[in-house]
């Protein structure tokens, strides 16, 4: 058979399996094995590829950061750091109109720095911030929109599990990815705060100001939040300062978060086993996806389909920037349907060679792709962050949440245009730190 036809048939079969609720990783692995066997006519060799990719994934030391960062986020949440961080942001910003929503964005950024997960950040802030905002008279639209939008920072603020996966699958430096995300993360926070300020200016009653905290109250809130500040500073400072590697940072962070958990006062056996169980389940799921993606990528590369796609796109004579904006539309749709990990690994074998073939930096594209998929997580008709929030707060109508994310979706489009048109915002810090891309 023509390799191109095998690829097309394989992709169609993979999406059928996904529609039948077969796990993403298993669907990709099955597609890779079946298509490789059709291409080479050797089923035994096809299964040997699966064995090789499994051993490769399980022996990859860079992937050891995944369970460690997940443990760090789990213990940080269980020890109440998210509540401390929100109180700190509230003490300094709550007196502004829309201040609690702005504080929620700041708390999402801070918690994202220790959880590395958008869903975890959204779920945590729904429990911590939503009741407080509703109690203070905030409109459900603004309150829910701030949480769903701010939750997307979980995968953008380092350390990010998705950045680790991208770096490993594309053979890039994890530290380069983390450094590239620092300035975009700050830009995103600023854009979201501008969106809130504009929203409350147009709808003054949606985000009433609260009583101003005095400096004694602010100092008390700062003292209470010292754990999360220390944890984030230690991890970030240690990595960028060269004191330890990303893997060492993950281990130190997990250990320190565990110590904070032990001193939090709520160390029941059920709570501990819950953190460990969630970490084990998520780690297993991610490794299945990695193995499946690697198996499929092996076949796709062997088929030559990525090279044909690059040649076809180049033959159309489209300017590279137009191709990037078209890909942006596609990824926003993908992000609204799939979760972040699935959206990335399914498309990576085809899109990555295309973008690199157009002359773009792989670290820059990785950051832009993550931002695109995260934008999809608040985009109708699905928007995973929206459904996580609604599942935890069913009293807020789904329609109200979707209307509330409109200002943040507009801010997302603005930041995407900024990062695409001004790539140095992404690449400046890695270059200053002497971190090169591997192309």
LOTORNU-694068 format. One line per 8 residues: number of its first residue (from 0); their letters; for each residue x, y, z of C-alpha. Coordinates in Angstrom, 3 decimals, padded with zeros to 6 digits, always signed. Each point is the difference from the previous one (the first is absolute). Last residue first. Example, Ala and Ser with C-alpha at 12.3 -4.5 7.8 and 13.67 -1.06 7.14 Angstrom:
2
1	sa	+013.670:-001.060:+007.140 | -001.370:-003.440:+000.660
***
This chain:
439
438	xxxxxxxx	+017.359:+021.597:+015.847 | +001.038:+000.045:+003.659 | -000.827:+003.361:+001.514 | +002.686:+001.828:+001.967 | +000.047:+001.092:+003.639 | +002.576:+002.737:+000.635 | -002.000:+001.596:+002.810 | -000.521:+003.142:-002.066
430	xxxxxxxx	-001.122:-002.150:-002.935 | -002.490:-001.877:+002.174 | -001.299:+003.387:+001.248 | -000.434:+001.578:-003.439 | -001.709:-002.921:-001.732 | -003.633:+000.486:+000.993 | -000.248:+003.782:-000.183 | +002.373:-000.302:-002.947
422	xxxxxxxx	-002.812:-001.669:-001.959 | -001.790:+003.352:-000.524 | -002.719:-000.614:-002.604 | -000.853:-003.478:+001.253 | +000.318:+000.838:+003.703 | -002.075:+003.191:-000.310 | -002.670:-001.600:-002.204 | -000.345:-002.754:+002.581
414	xxxxxxxx	-000.193:+002.583:+002.803 | -002.825:+001.855:-001.741 | -001.925:-003.197:-000.763 | +000.295:-001.006:+003.644 | -001.234:+003.436:+001.137 | -003.080:-000.479:-002.203 | -000.514:-003.422:+001.595 | +000.385:+001.620:+003.411
406	xxxxxxxx	-002.683:+002.596:-000.736 | -002.332:-002.776:-001.325 | +000.573:-002.341:+002.972 | -003.014:+001.323:+001.898 | -002.443:-000.783:-002.797 | +001.165:-003.615:+000.056 | -000.353:-000.117:+003.782 | -003.494:+001.513:-000.100
398	xxxxxxxx	-001.110:-002.556:-002.607 | +001.226:-002.827:+002.224 | -002.165:+001.246:+002.855 | +001.807:+000.579:+003.332 | -001.701:-002.169:+002.644 | +001.819:-002.997:-001.494 | +003.251:+001.124:+001.652 | +002.418:-002.966:-000.151
390	xxxxxxxx	-001.322:-001.357:-003.275 | -000.390:+003.520:-001.362 | +003.655:+000.769:+000.698 | +001.227:-003.219:-001.608 | -002.379:+000.628:-002.906 | +001.400:+003.469:-000.626 | +003.597:-001.191:+000.285 | -000.685:-002.646:-002.646
382	xxxxxxxx	-001.333:+002.421:-002.614 | -002.721:-001.938:-001.790 | -001.985:+001.996:-002.540 | +001.455:+002.488:+000.690 | +003.542:+001.274:+000.769 | +001.419:+000.072:+003.547 | +002.369:-002.965:-000.499 | +000.625:+001.138:-003.581
374	xxxxxxxx	+002.059:+002.892:+001.329 | +002.142:-002.587:+001.811 | +000.571:-001.757:-003.310 | +001.167:+003.233:-001.609 | +002.226:+000.953:+002.939 | +001.612:-003.447:-000.104 | +000.553:+000.354:-003.744 | +001.579:+003.441:+000.433
366	xxxxxxxx	+002.433:-001.330:+002.614 | +000.987:-002.993:-002.110 | +000.289:+002.196:-003.082 | +002.460:+002.342:+001.699 | +002.093:-002.945:+001.252 | +000.038:-001.509:-003.504 | +001.171:+003.253:-001.665 | -001.708:+000.683:-003.312
358	xxxxxxxx	+001.583:-000.610:-003.416 | -003.027:-001.196:-001.965 | +001.366:-003.535:+000.215 | -000.066:+000.310:+003.798 | -003.722:+000.769:-000.160 | -000.741:-002.877:-002.384 | +002.198:-002.492:+001.864 | -001.900:+000.831:+003.232
350	xxxxxxxx	-003.457:-000.104:-001.573 | -000.047:-003.584:-001.218 | +001.495:-002.135:+002.782 | -001.219:+002.521:+002.658 | -003.713:-000.098:-000.803 | -001.107:-002.918:+002.165 | +002.533:+000.799:+002.735 | -001.139:+003.578:+000.526
342	xxxxxxxx	-003.764:-000.360:+000.051 | +000.282:-003.106:+002.163 | +002.069:+001.808:+002.621 | -002.205:+003.091:+000.093 | -003.351:-001.768:+000.214 | -001.859:-000.466:-003.249 | -002.985:+001.843:-001.477 | +000.487:+003.708:+000.753
334	xxxxxxxx	+003.776:-000.363:-000.332 | -000.414:-001.454:-003.481 | -002.119:+002.992:-001.055 | +002.623:+002.421:+001.351 | +002.636:-002.118:-001.721 | -001.632:+000.314:-003.429 | -000.351:+003.773:+000.258 | +003.658:+000.325:+001.019
326	xxxxxxxx	+001.056:-002.242:-002.880 | -001.590:+002.505:-002.371 | +001.875:+002.820:+001.799 | +003.274:-001.908:-000.381 | -000.616:-000.656:-003.697 | -000.698:+003.702:-000.575 | +003.278:+000.882:+001.748 | +001.900:-002.417:-002.242
318	xxxxxxxx	-001.234:+001.803:-003.139 | -002.084:-002.320:-002.166 | +001.602:-001.109:-003.273 | -002.125:-003.127:-000.294 | +003.134:-002.023:-000.762 | +001.253:+000.597:+003.556 | -003.119:-001.638:+001.428 | +000.427:-002.994:-002.322
310	xxxxxxxx	+003.699:-000.399:+000.818 | -000.664:+000.132:+003.745 | -002.808:-002.545:-000.308 | +002.177:-002.315:-002.098 | +002.762:+000.211:+002.584 | -002.446:-000.769:+002.798 | -001.383:-002.999:-001.950 | +003.376:-001.728:-000.469
302	xxxxxxxx	-001.445:-003.321:+001.148 | +002.917:-000.596:+002.375 | -000.760:+003.224:+001.867 | -003.671:-000.967:+000.393 | +000.947:-003.489:+001.193 | +002.402:+001.213:+002.681 | -002.422:+002.765:+001.022 | -002.704:-002.611:+000.626
294	xxxxxxxx	+002.189:-001.959:+002.382 | +001.241:+003.162:+001.718 | -003.559:+001.277:+000.457 | -001.153:-003.308:+001.496 | +002.954:-000.128:+002.385 | -000.532:+003.628:+001.050 | -003.752:-000.505:+000.430 | +000.532:-003.107:+002.141
286	xxxxxxxx	+002.570:+001.972:+002.007 | -002.489:+002.807:+000.588 | -002.718:-002.368:+001.230 | +002.413:-001.768:+002.351 | +001.165:+003.320:+001.442 | -003.593:+001.172:+000.486 | -000.963:-003.190:+001.840 | +003.128:-000.020:+002.180
278	xxxxxxxx	-000.371:+003.661:+000.940 | -003.699:-000.373:+000.781 | +000.740:-003.031:+002.185 | +002.810:+001.733:+001.880 | -002.107:+003.095:+000.684 | -003.012:-002.092:+001.051 | +002.169:-002.298:+002.104 | +001.132:+003.038:+001.968
270	xxxxxxxx	-003.503:+001.382:+000.463 | -001.379:-003.379:+001.048 | +002.776:-000.513:+002.534 | -000.763:+003.303:+001.673 | +002.652:+002.683:-000.062 | -002.072:+003.097:+000.683 | +002.097:+002.205:+002.312 | +002.066:+001.675:-002.706
262	xxxxxxxx	+003.374:-001.126:+001.378 | +000.108:-003.285:-001.929 | -001.205:+001.791:-003.152 | +002.816:+002.537:+000.230 | +002.457:-002.888:+000.261 | -001.600:-001.619:-003.054 | +000.278:+003.270:-001.945 | +003.713:+000.078:+000.884
254	xxxxxxxx	+000.539:-003.538:-001.255 | -001.941:+000.565:-003.221 | +001.874:+003.236:-000.663 | +003.390:-001.600:+000.671 | -000.823:-002.876:-002.368 | -001.306:+002.331:-002.707 | +003.014:+002.274:+000.336 | +002.324:-003.006:-000.287
246	xxxxxxxx	-001.747:-001.018:-003.210 | +000.158:+003.553:-001.348 | +003.699:+000.171:+000.763 | +001.545:+001.721:+003.006 | +001.688:+003.251:+001.030 | -000.014:+001.318:-003.562 | -001.630:+003.298:+000.923 | -002.917:-000.663:-002.313
238	xxxxxxxx	-000.790:-003.346:+001.612 | +000.739:+000.922:+003.618 | -001.767:+003.332:-000.195 | -003.123:-001.530:-001.520 | -000.246:-002.912:+002.438 | +001.053:+001.939:+003.105 | -002.129:+003.028:-000.852 | -003.108:-002.115:-000.622
230	xxxxxxxx	+000.437:-001.897:+003.281 | +000.841:+003.088:+002.032 | -002.997:+001.918:-001.358 | -002.271:-003.016:+000.606 | +001.205:-000.323:+003.583 | +000.081:+003.707:+000.845 | -003.745:+000.383:-000.575 | -000.954:+000.478:+003.668
222	xxxxxxxx	+002.706:+002.611:+000.534 | -001.214:+001.988:-003.011 | -003.590:-000.128:+001.254 | +001.143:+001.326:+003.392 | +001.960:+002.789:-001.686 | -003.062:+000.928:-002.024 | -002.147:+000.095:+003.121 | +002.510:+002.277:+001.739
214	xxxxxxxx	+000.249:+002.131:-003.114 | -003.714:+000.747:+000.030 | -002.402:-001.931:-002.191 | -002.367:+002.134:-002.071 | -003.640:-001.007:+000.290 | -001.435:-001.595:-003.118 | -000.489:+001.430:-003.477 | -002.993:-001.196:-002.001
206	xxxxxxxx	+000.577:-002.242:-003.029 | -003.095:-000.389:-002.185 | -001.621:+003.247:+001.170 | +002.289:+002.175:-002.126 | -000.803:-001.787:-003.297 | +001.877:+001.900:-002.748 | +002.794:+001.018:+002.355 | -000.201:-003.431:+001.626
198	xxxxxxxx	+000.703:-001.665:-003.346 | +002.817:+002.346:-000.994 | +001.827:-000.572:+003.301 | -000.529:-003.762:-000.320 | +001.432:-000.058:-003.534 | +002.963:+002.127:+001.121 | +000.666:-002.516:+002.781 | -000.115:-002.829:-002.528
190	xxxxxxxx	+002.466:+001.801:-002.282 | +002.382:+000.604:+002.924 | -000.118:-003.646:+001.090 | +000.611:-001.104:-003.593 | +003.016:+002.286:-000.341 | +001.472:-001.467:+003.199 | -000.409:-003.537:-001.330 | +001.370:+001.011:-003.400
182	xxxxxxxx	+003.109:+001.383:+001.796 | +000.661:-003.190:+001.983 | -000.962:-002.585:-002.626 | +003.254:+000.046:-001.985 | +001.980:-000.748:+003.165 | -002.040:-003.156:+000.657 | +000.377:-001.160:-003.594 | +003.740:+000.620:+000.046
174	xxxxxxxx	+000.271:-001.870:+003.312 | -001.727:-003.004:-001.554 | +002.522:-000.006:-002.846 | -001.388:-001.291:-003.278 | -000.095:-003.562:-001.292 | -003.424:+000.401:-001.647 | -001.792:-002.634:+002.119 | +001.992:+000.869:+003.136
166	xxxxxxxx	-000.453:+003.767:-000.272 | -003.698:-000.318:-000.821 | -000.580:-002.326:+002.949 | +001.865:+002.294:+002.408 | -001.932:+003.005:-001.304 | -003.271:-001.865:+000.585 | +000.981:-000.757:+003.596 | +000.601:+003.695:+000.673
158	xxxxxxxx	+002.483:+001.406:+002.517 | -000.361:+002.702:-001.056 | -003.082:+002.222:-000.564 | -001.745:-000.969:-003.246 | -001.751:-003.242:+000.956 | -001.617:+001.406:+003.143 | -000.653:+003.351:-001.663 | -003.128:-001.508:-001.571
150	xxxxxxxx	-001.631:+000.197:+003.422 | -000.003:+003.780:-000.260 | -002.533:-000.156:-002.812 | -002.291:-002.482:+001.739 | +000.378:+001.771:+003.361 | -000.448:+003.520:-001.367 | -002.973:-001.086:-002.113 | -001.714:-001.630:+002.979
142	xxxxxxxx	+000.212:+003.143:+002.132 | -000.844:+002.339:-002.866 | -003.061:-001.955:-001.090 | -001.166:-000.833:+003.529 | -000.215:+003.752:+000.715 | +002.016:+001.032:+003.042 | -001.988:+000.814:+003.136 | +002.622:-000.717:+002.678
134	xxxxxxxx	-001.419:-003.483:+000.684 | +000.296:-000.834:-003.702 | +003.673:+000.999:+000.024 | +000.790:-002.004:+003.144 | -001.887:-003.101:-001.173 | +001.889:+000.075:-003.348 | +003.500:+000.544:+001.395 | +000.980:-003.114:+001.964
126	xxxxxxxx	-002.006:-002.909:-001.397 | -000.051:+001.262:-003.582 | +003.630:+001.026:+000.452 | +000.986:-003.614:+000.681 | -001.949:-001.440:-002.931 | +001.357:+002.558:-002.461 | +003.592:-000.447:+001.202 | -000.261:-003.799:-000.109
118	xxxxxxxx	-001.479:+000.156:-003.510 | +002.706:+002.363:-001.199 | +002.827:-002.100:+001.407 | +003.560:+000.873:+000.998 | -000.904:-000.039:+003.715 | +002.686:+002.188:+001.614 | +000.315:+002.860:-002.489 | -003.659:-000.395:-000.939
110	xxxxxxxx	-000.806:+000.919:+003.590 | +001.653:+003.376:-000.450 | -001.578:+000.684:-003.383 | -003.427:-001.073:+001.261 | +000.461:+002.203:+003.089 | +000.757:+003.006:-002.189 | -003.040:-000.674:-002.174 | -002.151:-000.435:+003.126
102	xxxxxxxx	+001.317:+003.280:+001.397 | -001.163:+001.715:-003.197 | -003.450:-001.528:+000.545 | +000.115:+001.147:+003.619 | +000.985:+003.492:-001.118 | -002.879:+000.470:-002.434 | -000.347:+003.510:+001.396 | +003.118:+000.323:+002.129
94	xxxxxxxx	-000.031:-000.667:+003.756 | +000.757:-003.685:-000.546 | +003.430:+000.611:-001.547 | +002.581:-000.163:+002.803 | -001.851:-002.100:+002.574 | -001.694:-002.086:-002.705 | +003.340:-001.015:-001.508 | +001.240:-001.169:+003.393
86	xxxxxxxx	-003.277:-001.761:+000.804 | +000.218:-001.831:-003.326 | +003.514:-001.211:+000.738 | -000.958:-001.308:+003.424 | -003.007:-001.835:-001.455 | +002.161:-001.606:-002.689 | +002.587:-001.068:+002.563 | -002.544:-002.125:+001.864
78	xxxxxxxx	+002.228:-003.011:+000.752 | -001.955:-002.268:-002.353 | +000.535:+002.361:-002.945 | +003.763:+000.189:+000.518 | +000.122:-003.763:+000.594 | -001.684:-000.681:-003.342 | +002.041:+002.573:-001.894 | +003.290:-001.390:+001.292
70	xxxxxxxx	-001.119:-003.554:-000.697 | -000.861:+000.946:-003.581 | +003.402:+001.671:-000.341 | +001.678:-003.206:+001.178 | -002.195:-002.292:-002.111 | +000.931:+001.985:-003.148 | +003.636:+000.756:+000.840 | +000.908:-003.629:-000.656
62	xxxxxxxx	-000.602:+000.695:-003.691 | +003.484:+001.481:-000.343 | +001.488:-003.287:+001.236 | -001.283:-001.905:-003.026 | +000.043:-003.703:+000.943 | -003.772:-000.442:+000.011 | -000.413:+001.843:-003.298 | +002.761:-001.905:-001.814
54	xxxxxxxx	-001.176:-003.364:+001.319 | -003.516:+000.714:-001.281 | +001.312:+001.296:-003.338 | +002.023:-003.180:-000.554 | -002.877:-002.291:+000.926 | -002.396:+001.863:-002.316 | +002.576:-000.161:-002.811 | +000.292:-003.760:+000.585
46	xxxxxxxx	-003.750:-000.231:-000.582 | +000.466:+001.388:-003.521 | +002.910:-002.357:-000.604 | -002.275:-002.949:+000.707 | -002.737:+001.394:-002.227 | +002.279:+000.112:-003.061 | -001.462:+001.240:-003.275 | +002.037:+003.209:+000.227
38	xxxxxxxx	-002.729:+002.573:-000.696 | -002.936:-002.125:+001.117 | +001.842:-001.056:+003.188 | +000.973:+003.614:+000.668 | -003.643:+001.020:-000.428 | -001.249:-002.606:+002.485 | +002.689:+000.734:+002.605 | -000.341:+003.790:-000.232
30	xxxxxxxx	-003.782:-000.081:+000.114 | -000.010:-002.316:+003.015 | +002.495:+002.268:+001.777 | -002.061:+003.104:-000.771 | -003.260:-001.563:+001.207 | +001.737:-001.318:+003.135 | +001.353:+003.448:+000.835 | -003.318:+001.741:-000.614
22	xxxxxxxx	-002.051:-002.386:+002.138 | -002.723:-001.790:-002.005 | -003.164:+002.021:+000.446 | -001.689:-001.179:-003.238 | +000.663:+003.469:-001.423 | +003.699:-000.556:+000.776 | -000.097:-003.273:-001.933 | -001.661:+001.735:-002.962
14	xxxxxxxx	+002.610:+002.766:+000.198 | +002.762:-002.603:-000.224 | -001.647:-001.724:-002.957 | -000.176:+003.256:-001.942 | +003.628:+000.716:+000.838 | +001.000:-003.467:-001.167 | -001.941:+000.299:-003.258 | +001.726:+003.311:-000.753
6	xxxxxxx	+003.425:-001.410:+000.887 | -000.573:-003.161:-002.030 | -001.129:+002.079:-002.959 | +003.196:+002.059:+000.207 | +002.116:-003.173:+000.175 | -001.545:-001.252:-003.285 | -000.964:-003.637:+000.499
***
